[in-house]
Amino acid sequence: MAKPKPLKLKAEDAEDLKIISAALQDAIGRLGDFRYDRTERHFTAEFNRFQWEAAEQGRKQRVRSAVRFHDVMDTKARNLKRDAAEAVVELLAIEFEPGEAPGGALRLIFSGGGEMRLEVECIDALLADVSAPWPTRRAPEHADD
């Protein structure tokens, strides 16, 4: 079995964003690893991403990944303690709410009801694996809907 190559994905529309969202489903991060640069207008978040593509080959592993959103005009948090740098969150999905085209809001939805909302001029995101993968004992589980 060939090892999955490190991911490097770009999103420029809502359909592309769904792919990045799927790749980051169940990613674990610390709030201290989320940064908004108002001057450069980008938001960066680092996660330990479960490698779903490796799971398809029978391997349970995680990899350090970073996602950067460009053209971010503002950020808001709900049910997250932004000053608690060590707080751990689990990302469930990233969704796009259209606004004045091509802009809108990106919603980073976390387990437990937390959410980050990024007001963007347009969808411009990049996801990249930034470490070698490491084994994990458990794969994320989801209740059947």
Backbone hydrogen bonds, N-H to C=O, Kabsch-Sander energy under -0.5 kcal/mol:
donor,donor_aa,acceptor,acceptor_aa,energy
9,L,127,L,-2.7
11,A,125,A,-2.6
17,L,13,D,-2.2
18,K,14,A,-1.4
19,I,15,E,-0.9
19,I,16,D,-0.7
20,I,16,D,-1.6
21,S,17,L,-2.8
22,A,18,K,-2.2
23,A,19,I,-2.1
24,L,20,I,-1.9
25,Q,21,S,-0.7
25,Q,22,A,-0.7
26,D,91,L,-2.7
27,A,24,L,-2.4
27,A,91,L,-0.5
28,I,48,N,-2.1
29,G,89,V,-2.5
31,L,87,A,-2.4
32,G,85,A,-2.5
33,D,30,R,-2.4
34,F,31,L,-1.6
35,R,44,T,-3.1
37,D,35,R,-0.5
37,D,42,H,-2.9
38,R,36,Y,-0.8
41,R,37,D,-1.7
42,H,37,D,-1.4
43,F,69,F,-2.2
44,T,35,R,-2.9
45,A,67,V,-2.3
46,E,33,D,-1.4
47,F,65,S,-2.9
48,N,28,I,-3.2
49,R,47,F,-0.8
49,R,63,V,-3.0
51,Q,61,Q,-2.8
52,W,50,F,-1.6
54,A,51,Q,-0.9
55,A,51,Q,-1.8
56,E,52,W,-1.4
57,Q,54,A,-1.5
58,G,55,A,-2.0
59,R,54,A,-2.2
61,Q,59,R,-0.7
62,R,134,W,-2.5
63,V,49,R,-1.9
65,S,47,F,-2.8
66,A,128,A,-2.6
67,V,45,A,-2.6
68,R,126,L,-2.6
69,F,43,F,-2.9
70,H,124,D,-3.1
71,D,41,R,-0.6
72,V,41,R,-2.2
73,M,71,D,-0.6
73,M,119,E,-3.2
74,D,119,E,-1.1
76,K,117,R,-1.9
78,R,115,E,-2.7
82,R,80,L,-1.2
84,A,81,K,-2.3
85,A,83,D,-1.1
87,A,84,A,-1.9
89,V,29,G,-3.0
91,L,27,A,-2.8
91,L,89,V,-0.5
92,L,109,I,-3.4
93,A,109,I,-1.5
95,E,107,R,-2.4
97,E,105,A,-3.1
99,G,103,G,-2.5
101,A,99,G,-0.7
103,G,100,E,-2.4
104,G,120,V,-2.1
105,A,97,E,-2.4
106,L,118,L,-2.8
107,R,95,E,-3.2
108,L,106,L,-0.6
108,L,116,M,-2.9
109,I,93,A,-2.8
109,I,107,R,-0.7
110,F,114,G,-2.9
111,S,90,E,-2.5
113,G,110,F,-1.2
114,G,111,S,-0.7
115,E,78,R,-2.3
116,M,108,L,-2.1
117,R,76,K,-3.2
118,L,106,L,-3.0
118,L,116,M,-0.5
119,E,74,D,-2.5
119,E,117,R,-0.6
120,V,104,G,-2.7
120,V,118,L,-0.6
121,E,71,D,-2.3
124,D,122,C,-0.7
125,A,11,A,-2.3
126,L,68,R,-2.1
127,L,9,L,-2.9
128,A,66,A,-2.5
129,D,7,L,-2.5
130,V,64,R,-3.3
131,S,64,R,-0.8
134,W,62,R,-2.5
136,T,60,K,-2.0
